[in-house]
Amino acid sequence: MKQRMRKWAFVTGSVLLLAGCEGTTTKVQVRPPAALPAPVPPPEYVKQPLPLPDRPLSAVSLRLDTRPAIDILVERVQERVSFSERDFTSGNPDKGRADLDKAVNLILVSGFQAESDARLSKLFDQIGEEMHANPPATAVQGIEEEAEEAEAAPPAQPAPIDELADLTLPAGDPRLIAKAQRELITVPHDLPLTVNDSVLQYLSFFTTTRGRAIMEHGLGRAGRYDQMIRSVLKEEGVPQDLIYLAQAESAFQPQAVSRAGARGIWQFMPYRGEQYDLERSYWVDERSDPEKATRAAARHLRDLYGMFGDWYLVMAAYNSGPGNVAKAIERTGYADFWELQKRNALPKETQNYVPIIVAMALVAKAPALYGVQIEAEKPAQVEAVKLDHPVDLHLVADATGTDLDGLRLLNPQLLRTVTPSQPGFELKLPAGLTARFQQNIQQVPEDKRTSWRLHTVNDGETLSDIARRYRLTVPALQVANHLDAHATVPSGFLLNVPTVPVVTRVVHYRVQRGDTLEGIADRFDVTVSDLKRWNHIASNRAARGSRLKIFTGSESAEISAAASSRSATPHASRAAERTVSTRSADRLDAVQHKVKPGETLYSIAREYGTTVSALKESNPFLADRSLEAGDLLKIQR
């Protein structure tokens, strides 16, 4: 199949600029683009032994199966893909996506690269296209639940390509043809730039008020990344004009997310990002890392060029997947994008995709010609600092005198406000602030860098003012900063602030026989009023079997959730009041707190800058019963 594709590409690629569209298509002949380096051949990957298959095999079958490992892998992957197709057809999309996930995992853990075998490569592309065509129906719900975490990623931006590719446009303004013709003669380009009816439609759209705004927004943001992107594209041996593909995809917004779940400047789908080593974890998504994603996109585009030998087909394959383009070529016998477009052999979005990029390139190379005004942003001046321990971005902002939003803009791959725990993670800071960060961060203990803050004392501020601001006690501030009881702090002094991070988990609890709102609230360290508010409950009881949504930050949330399937057991007899004695040696490090009605362990822990676990450890009676109003708690600092 690939040999046939290369043959078609060789025959048609050299005449693409001259052939154009047939019929009424207006065509402007242009000089050929500058020569590019030959595509770099893929490396010879080292094949590792396959893991055990995902289904049990008898000892006899394992002994008798002497086929090459790659053949076994292809069979297993094909089997999973077939299962998924059956599931989608029978109306079981969740199981279908699960089978596709298993197929991808088989490839990823096998030690074989998808490109090392034509059958595996075809299956990998098929899997990606099936995932693209069958996004999770609960995707919106999943995003909403993730957003309910207090430290979730910043809001995603819509991907411009979703809007642009869906537009239905009138015929283009023929008066623009002369402008485009003059431009093509004078401006340098290393991609073939063609003006036909499809391109003219988008060229005309980009001269309207709405279209100009889209171009101006994207080209303005391009200033932040233009130099980096062109440098990487050049290093990887692909046309630098492919930068306009990124403009069409995302308008250079690292947090852009498409309807299908593609993310970042280059709009990588998860499976494609994994293919090009873009890490995705709870902490980071490197599809949003501008430089790493650009490197991955350049290599993917280079691989596609090795497959098709034509940059228009490469762009179409980037959008809809190489499998779709290969099938269209096989079905029609044409390895020519404009012929495939004319015959509706590609998805509608893909038919519009290439004209969008060509039109954007024409406008970007001569914006004044089309009435587009650009105020290009300047590249951020940054320094990278390697971290040996995780650190909260709030603390980084405190230590450097910057703001959280600015740090997130410099590090868009971070999904949380806490950096990953693996040593060596590189955090980008505004240039010139590395020394200040390294100096100030030293005063915060390493194990407190995900929960403490730093505060610069302002004129007239007292420890009491600062304690109220952060919902702490003055003794807590004094202990964290090794201050005596009567110490004052001068203006400009940098204080450690032992705050407790608010990490909200969402727990769904099914009400059991005998449950009361008071008992459920106590179990999850929340208040009854919160339970009512979260679940729109007006009365003082919840119906048996109803499902409650509970937002809990307690460290025991998961244990409580697991235990919640069983009915609550009666508490042991409770003493009217527990008095906690304090030794004289503990007076500086411990305080007493009398529990007020409505207070929970979680709310008290937050007030004193400690944790629920620490409170239970310091007050052993809490192992036997729940917290009660009037209890005296020992707060150990």
C-alpha positions in Angstrom: 0.0 0.0 0.0 2.7 2.5 1.0 4.7 1.6 -2.2 1.7 2.5 -4.3 1.2 5.7 -2.3 4.8 6.7 -2.9 4.5 5.9 -6.6 1.4 8.1 -6.9 3.0 10.8 -4.9 6.1 10.7 -7.2 4.0 11.0 -10.3 1.7 13.7 -9.1 3.8 15.6 -6.6 5.9 17.5 -9.2 2.8 18.7 -11.2 0.7 19.7 -8.2 1.5 23.4 -8.6 0.7 23.3 -12.3 -2.4 21.1 -12.3 -4.7 22.8 -9.8 -8.4 22.1 -9.9 -10.3 21.3 -13.0 -13.3 23.1 -14.4 -13.9 26.6 -13.2 -11.1 26.7 -10.7 -9.0 29.9 -10.9 -5.3 29.0 -10.8 -2.3 31.1 -10.3 1.0 29.6 -11.3 3.9 30.2 -8.9 7.5 29.5 -8.7 8.4 26.2 -6.9 9.3 26.4 -3.2 12.9 26.3 -2.1 14.4 22.8 -1.9 14.3 21.0 1.4 16.6 18.5 2.9 15.8 14.9 2.2 13.5 13.4 4.9 15.5 11.7 7.6 14.9 7.9 7.5 13.4 6.4 10.7 15.9 4.7 13.0 16.1 0.9 13.3 14.3 0.3 16.6 15.4 -2.4 18.9 12.7 -5.0 19.3 12.2 -6.1 22.9 10.4 -9.4 23.8 6.6 -9.0 24.0 4.9 -9.1 27.4 2.4 -11.7 28.2 -0.8 -11.2 26.2 -3.8 -9.6 27.8 -5.7 -12.9 27.9 -4.5 -16.2 29.4 -3.0 -18.8 27.1 -2.5 -22.4 27.9 1.1 -23.7 28.3 0.5 -25.8 25.1 -0.5 -22.8 23.0 2.5 -20.8 24.3 4.8 -23.7 23.4 3.3 -24.2 19.9 3.2 -20.5 18.9 6.6 -20.1 17.4 5.7 -17.2 15.1 7.7 -14.0 15.2 6.8 -11.7 18.1 5.6 -8.9 15.7 3.1 -11.3 14.1 1.7 -12.2 17.5 1.4 -8.5 18.4 -0.3 -7.5 15.2 -2.9 -10.3 15.8 -3.6 -9.2 19.3 -4.0 -5.6 18.4 -6.2 -6.5 15.4 -8.3 -8.6 17.7 -8.9 -5.7 20.0 -9.7 -3.3 17.2 -12.2 -5.8 15.8 -13.8 -6.1 19.3 -14.1 -2.3 19.5 -15.8 -2.1 16.1 -18.3 -4.7 17.2 -18.9 -2.7 20.4 -19.4 0.6 18.6 -21.8 -1.1 16.2 -23.8 -2.7 19.0 -24.2 0.5 20.9 -21.6 -0.1 23.6 -19.2 2.8 23.1 -17.6 2.7 26.5 -16.5 -0.9 26.0 -15.4 0.0 22.5 -13.1 2.8 23.8 -11.8 0.4 26.5 -10.8 -2.1 23.8 -9.0 0.6 21.8 -7.2 1.6 25.0 -6.0 -2.0 25.4 -4.9 -2.1 21.8 -2.8 1.1 22.3 -1.3 -0.3 25.5 -0.3 -3.5 23.7 1.7 -1.5 21.2 3.2 0.8 23.8 4.5 -1.9 26.1 5.6 -4.3 23.3 8.9 -2.6 22.6 8.0 -2.2 18.9 7.5 1.2 17.4 4.4 1.5 15.3 6.4 2.6 12.3 8.6 -0.5 12.4 5.9 -2.6 10.7 3.5 -1.5 8.0 0.6 -3.6 9.5 1.2 -2.1 13.0 1.4 1.4 11.6 -1.9 1.0 9.8 -3.5 -0.4 13.0 -2.2 2.5 15.1 -3.7 5.1 12.7 -6.9 3.2 12.6 -7.1 3.2 16.4 -6.5 7.0 16.5 -9.2 7.6 13.9 -11.7 5.4 15.8 -11.0 7.4 19.0 -11.4 10.7 17.1 -14.7 9.5 15.6 -16.0 8.2 19.0 -15.2 10.7 21.7 -16.5 9.8 25.2 -20.1 10.8 25.7 -19.2 11.8 29.3 -16.3 14.0 28.3 -18.1 17.1 29.4 -19.0 15.5 32.8 -15.4 14.4 33.3 -14.1 17.9 32.6 -16.6 19.3 35.1 -15.6 16.9 37.8 -11.9 17.6 37.2 -12.6 21.3 37.4 -14.1 20.8 40.8 -10.7 20.1 42.1 -9.4 23.3 43.7 -6.0 22.9 42.0 -7.1 21.9 38.5 -5.6 23.3 35.3 -6.5 26.8 34.2 -9.5 27.0 31.8 -8.9 25.5 28.4 -9.3 27.8 25.3 -11.4 26.7 22.3 -9.4 25.5 19.3 -9.9 27.9 16.4 -9.9 25.1 13.8 -13.2 23.9 15.2 -14.9 27.1 14.1 -12.9 27.7 10.9 -13.4 24.3 9.4 -17.2 24.4 10.0 -17.7 27.6 8.2 -19.9 27.7 5.0 -18.6 30.5 3.0 -19.8 32.3 -0.2 -17.6 32.4 -3.3 -14.4 34.4 -2.9 -13.8 37.9 -4.1 -12.2 37.6 -7.6 -10.5 41.0 -7.1 -8.2 39.3 -4.6 -6.6 37.1 -7.2 -4.5 39.9 -8.6 -3.2 40.8 -5.2 -2.4 37.2 -4.4 -0.6 36.8 -7.8 1.6 39.8 -7.1 2.3 38.5 -3.6 3.3 35.1 -4.7 5.8 36.5 -7.1 7.6 38.6 -4.5 7.4 36.8 -1.1 9.6 33.8 -0.2 7.9 30.6 0.7 9.0 27.0 1.2 5.5 25.5 0.9 3.6 25.3 -2.4 1.1 28.2 -2.2 -1.8 27.8 -4.6 -4.8 30.2 -5.2 -7.9 28.4 -6.4 -11.6 28.8 -5.5 -11.3 27.0 -2.2 -8.3 29.2 -1.1 -10.0 32.3 -2.4 -13.1 31.7 -0.2 -10.9 31.8 2.9 -8.8 34.6 1.6 -11.9 36.7 1.2 -13.2 35.7 4.7 -9.9 36.9 6.3 -10.5 40.3 4.8 -13.9 40.6 6.7 -14.1 42.1 10.2 -14.5 38.7 11.8 -11.8 37.1 9.7 -9.3 39.9 10.3 -9.9 39.6 14.0 -9.0 35.9 13.9 -5.8 36.6 11.9 -4.8 39.5 14.1 -5.3 37.5 17.3 -3.3 34.6 16.0 -0.5 36.6 14.4 -0.1 38.7 17.5 0.3 35.7 19.7 2.7 34.1 17.1 5.3 36.7 18.2 5.8 34.7 21.4 6.7 31.5 19.6 7.7 32.4 16.0 11.5 32.3 16.5 11.4 29.0 18.4 9.0 27.3 16.0 10.9 28.2 12.9 14.1 27.1 14.5 12.7 23.7 15.4 11.1 23.2 12.0 14.4 24.0 10.3 16.3 21.6 12.5 13.9 18.8 11.7 14.1 19.4 8.0 10.5 20.5 7.3 9.1 23.7 5.7 9.1 26.7 8.1 5.9 27.8 6.5 4.2 24.9 8.4 4.0 27.4 11.3 0.7 28.5 9.7 -0.7 25.0 10.5 -0.2 25.8 14.2 -2.0 29.2 13.6 -5.0 27.5 12.1 -5.1 24.8 14.8 -4.7 26.9 17.9 -3.9 30.5 17.2 -0.7 29.8 19.2 -2.7 29.1 22.5 -0.9 26.4 24.5 -4.2 25.7 26.4 -6.3 25.3 23.3 -8.5 22.2 23.4 -10.6 21.0 20.5 -14.0 19.3 20.7 -12.3 16.0 20.1 -9.8 16.4 22.9 -6.8 17.6 20.9 -4.6 19.9 22.9 -1.9 22.5 22.6 -0.4 24.7 19.9 -0.2 21.7 17.5 -3.5 20.1 18.7 -2.1 16.6 19.4 -4.6 13.9 20.2 -3.5 11.8 23.3 -2.6 8.7 21.3 -0.5 10.7 18.8 1.2 12.6 21.5 2.2 9.3 23.2 3.6 8.1 19.9 6.0 11.1 19.8 6.9 10.9 23.5 4.8 13.7 24.9 4.2 12.9 28.5 0.8 12.9 30.0 0.3 12.4 33.7 -1.7 13.8 36.7 0.8 16.6 36.9 1.7 17.6 33.3 0.5 17.3 29.7 3.4 18.0 27.4 1.1 18.5 24.5 0.7 22.0 26.0 4.5 22.5 26.2 5.2 24.8 23.2 8.7 23.6 22.4 8.3 19.9 23.1 5.0 19.8 21.1 6.7 21.7 18.2 9.5 19.2 18.1 7.0 16.3 18.1 4.8 18.0 15.4 7.9 18.5 13.2 8.8 14.9 13.4 5.3 13.7 12.8 5.0 16.0 9.7 8.4 14.7 8.5 7.2 11.1 8.9 4.0 11.9 7.0 6.1 13.4 4.2 8.1 10.2 4.0 4.7 8.4 3.6 3.0 10.7 1.0 5.8 12.8 -0.6 3.4 15.8 -0.9 2.9 18.6 1.6 -0.8 19.1 0.9 -1.4 15.4 1.5 0.7 15.7 4.6 -1.4 18.5 6.0 -4.6 16.6 5.2 -3.2 13.5 7.0 -2.2 15.7 10.0 -5.8 16.7 10.3 -7.7 13.5 9.7 -5.1 10.8 10.1 -2.9 9.1 7.5 -5.3 6.2 7.3 -8.1 8.3 6.0 -5.9 9.9 3.4 -4.5 6.6 2.3 -8.0 5.1 2.0 -9.1 8.1 -0.1 -6.1 7.7 -2.4 -6.8 4.0 -2.7 -10.5 4.5 -3.4 -10.0 7.2 -6.1 -6.6 6.4 -7.5 -5.5 10.0 -7.0 -2.7 11.1 -4.8 -3.6 14.8 -5.2 -5.3 16.8 -2.5 -7.4 18.9 -4.8 -8.7 15.9 -6.7 -9.6 14.2 -3.4 -11.4 17.4 -2.3 -13.2 17.7 -5.6 -14.4 14.1 -5.3 -15.4 14.5 -1.6 -13.1 11.7 -0.7 -12.0 13.3 2.5 -14.0 14.5 5.6 -15.5 18.0 5.2 -13.2 19.5 7.9 -10.1 18.1 6.0 -11.3 19.5 2.7 -11.4 22.9 4.2 -8.2 22.4 6.3 -5.6 22.8 3.6 -7.2 25.9 2.0 -7.4 27.5 5.4 -3.7 27.1 6.0 -2.7 28.3 2.5 -4.9 31.4 2.9 -3.5 32.1 6.3 0.0 31.8 4.9 -0.8 34.3 2.2 -2.3 36.8 4.6 0.5 36.4 7.2 3.2 37.0 4.6 1.7 40.3 3.4 -0.9 41.4 6.1 -1.2 45.0 5.0 -2.3 43.8 1.6 -5.4 42.4 3.2 -6.1 45.1 5.7 -4.7 43.1 8.7 -2.8 45.0 11.4 -0.5 43.1 13.7 0.9 43.9 17.1 3.2 41.0 17.7 3.9 39.9 21.2 7.5 39.6 22.2 9.0 36.2 23.2 9.1 35.7 26.9 12.5 36.1 28.4 12.8 33.1 30.7 15.2 31.0 32.8 14.8 27.4 33.7 15.5 26.2 37.2 15.7 22.5 38.0 13.7 21.4 41.0 14.7 18.5 43.3 11.3 18.6 45.2 7.8 19.5 44.3 6.8 23.1 45.0 3.5 25.0 44.8 3.4 27.8 42.2 1.8 30.1 44.8 5.1 29.7 46.8 7.1 30.3 43.7 5.2 33.5 43.0 5.8 34.6 46.6 9.5 33.8 46.4 10.0 35.7 43.1 7.5 38.5 43.4 5.6 37.4 40.4 2.0 36.3 40.0 0.4 32.9 39.5 -1.1 33.6 36.1 2.3 34.7 34.7 3.9 31.5 36.0 1.2 29.3 34.4 1.7 31.1 31.1 5.4 30.3 31.2 4.6 26.7 32.2 1.4 25.8 30.3 2.1 22.0 30.5 1.4 22.0 34.3 -2.1 20.7 35.1 -1.8 21.5 38.8 -0.4 24.4 40.8 2.1 21.9 42.2 5.1 20.8 40.2 5.7 17.1 39.6 7.5 15.1 42.3 10.2 13.7 40.0 13.6 15.3 40.5 15.0 17.4 37.6 11.7 19.0 36.5 12.5 22.3 34.8 10.3 25.2 35.9 10.5 28.3 33.8 10.8 31.7 35.6 11.0 35.2 34.3 14.6 36.0 33.3 16.7 37.4 36.2 14.7 35.9 39.0 16.4 32.5 39.5 18.8 33.7 42.1 16.0 35.4 44.1 13.9 32.3 43.9 16.8 30.0 45.1 17.6 32.3 48.0 14.1 32.8 49.3 13.0 29.2 48.9 15.7 28.0 51.2 13.9 29.4 54.2 11.0 27.0 53.6 11.5 23.4 54.7 11.6 21.0 51.8 8.6 19.0 53.0 6.6 22.2 53.4 7.0 23.6 49.9 3.7 22.3 48.7 1.7 23.7 51.6 3.4 26.8 52.9 3.5 30.3 51.6 5.8 33.3 51.9 4.6 36.7 52.9 6.5 40.0 52.6 5.5 42.2 55.6 4.0 45.6 54.5 4.2 48.9 56.4 2.1 48.9 59.5 1.3 45.2 59.3 1.3 43.1 62.5 1.5 39.4 63.1 -2.2 39.5 64.0 -3.0 41.1 60.7 -1.1 38.5 58.8 -2.6 35.6 60.9 -6.1 36.8 60.1 -5.4 37.1 56.4 -4.2 33.5 56.2 -6.6 32.2 58.8 -3.9 31.2 61.2 -3.0 31.8 64.8 -0.2 34.2 65.9 1.6 31.3 67.7 1.5 29.3 64.5 3.3 32.2 62.7 5.8 32.6 65.5 6.7 28.9 65.6 7.1 28.7 61.8 9.5 31.6 61.9 11.3 30.9 65.2 10.0 34.1 66.8 9.6 34.7 70.5 6.2 35.6 71.9 6.8 39.4 71.9 8.7 39.7 68.7 7.7 42.3 66.0 8.6 42.1 62.4 9.9 45.0 60.3 8.5 46.1 56.9 9.9 44.0 54.1 10.5 40.9 56.3 9.8 37.6 54.6 7.6 35.4 56.7 6.9 31.7 56.4 3.2 31.1 56.4 2.2 27.5 57.4 -1.1 27.3 55.4 -2.9 24.1 54.6 -3.6 23.6 50.9 -7.2 23.1 50.0 -7.4 20.1 47.7 -11.1 19.3 47.1 -12.1 15.7 46.2 -15.5 14.9 44.9 -17.1 11.9 46.6 -20.4 10.4 45.4 -22.2 8.6 48.3 -25.3 6.4 48.2 -27.5 6.9 51.3 -27.9 3.7 53.3 -30.5 2.6 55.7 -30.1 4.3 59.1 -28.0 7.2 57.6 -28.7 10.7 58.8 -27.3 13.9 57.3 -25.5 14.5 60.6 -23.8 11.1 60.5 -22.8 11.5 56.8 -21.5 15.0 57.4 -19.5 13.7 60.4 -18.1 10.8 58.4 -16.7 13.1 55.7 -15.7 16.0 57.9 -18.2 18.5 56.3 -21.2 20.4 57.7 -24.8 19.5 57.3 -25.5 22.9 55.8 -22.9 22.2 53.1 -24.5 18.8 52.3 -27.8 20.5 51.9 -26.4 23.2 49.7 -24.4 20.9 47.5 -27.3 18.6 46.9 -30.2 21.0 46.9 -31.8 19.4 50.0 -34.5 21.5 51.8 -35.4 19.0 54.6 -33.3 17.5 57.3 -33.1 14.1 55.8 -31.9 12.4 52.6 -33.9 9.6 51.0 -32.5 6.1 51.2 -30.8 5.2 48.0 -30.2 8.8 46.9 -26.8 9.8 45.6 -25.1 12.7 47.4 -22.2 14.7 46.0 -19.7 15.6 48.7 -16.7 17.9 48.4 -14.2 16.8 50.9 -10.6 17.8 51.5 -10.0 15.4 54.4 -7.0 13.1 54.1 -9.3 10.3 55.2 -11.7 10.9 52.3 -10.9 7.7 50.4 -11.1 5.6 53.6 -14.4 7.2 54.5 -15.7 6.7 51.0 -14.7 3.0 51.0 -16.3 2.5 54.4 -19.5 4.4 53.4 -21.0 1.3 51.7 -21.6 -0.2 55.1 -24.0 1.2 57.6 -22.5 3.3 60.4 -21.9 1.4 63.7 -23.1 2.9 66.9 -20.5 5.0 68.6 -19.0 3.9 71.9 -20.3 5.7 75.0 -19.2 9.2 75.0 -17.7 11.1 78.0 -19.4 14.4 78.7 -16.1 16.2 78.2 -12.5 15.3 77.4 -9.8 17.4 79.0 -6.4 17.4 77.4 -3.6 18.2 79.8 -0.6 20.1 78.5 2.9 19.6 80.0 4.9 22.7 80.6 7.5 21.5 78.0 4.7 21.5 75.3 3.3 25.0 76.0 5.2 26.6 73.1 4.3 23.9 70.5 0.7 23.1 71.6 -2.5 25.0 72.1 -6.0 23.9 73.2 -9.2 24.4 71.2 -12.7 24.0 72.6 -14.9 22.7 69.8 -17.9 24.9 68.8 -21.2 23.6 67.4 -20.9 23.0 63.6 -17.1 22.7 63.6 -15.4 19.8 62.0 -11.9 18.3 62.2 -11.3 19.7 58.7 -12.3 23.3 59.6 -10.3 23.2 62.8 -7.2 21.8 60.9 -7.5 24.7 58.4 -7.8 27.3 61.2 -4.6 26.1 62.9 -2.6 25.3 59.8 -2.4 21.6 60.5 -4.0 18.4 59.1 -6.9 16.1 60.1 -4.4 13.2 60.6 -2.3 15.3 62.9 -5.4 16.2 65.0 -6.4 12.6 65.4 -2.8 11.6 66.3 -2.7 14.3 69.0 -6.2 13.4 70.3 -6.4 9.6 70.6 -10.0 9.7 71.8 -11.1 10.5 68.2 -10.3 7.0 67.3 -13.3 5.8 69.4 -15.9 8.4 68.5 -16.7 11.4 66.4 -16.0 15.0 67.3 -18.5 16.7 69.6 -19.2 20.3 70.5 -17.4 21.0 73.8 -14.4 18.7 73.2 -11.0 20.1 74.1 -8.5 19.4 71.4 -4.8 19.5 71.7 -3.3 21.3 68.7 0.3 20.2 68.3 2.5 22.6 66.3 
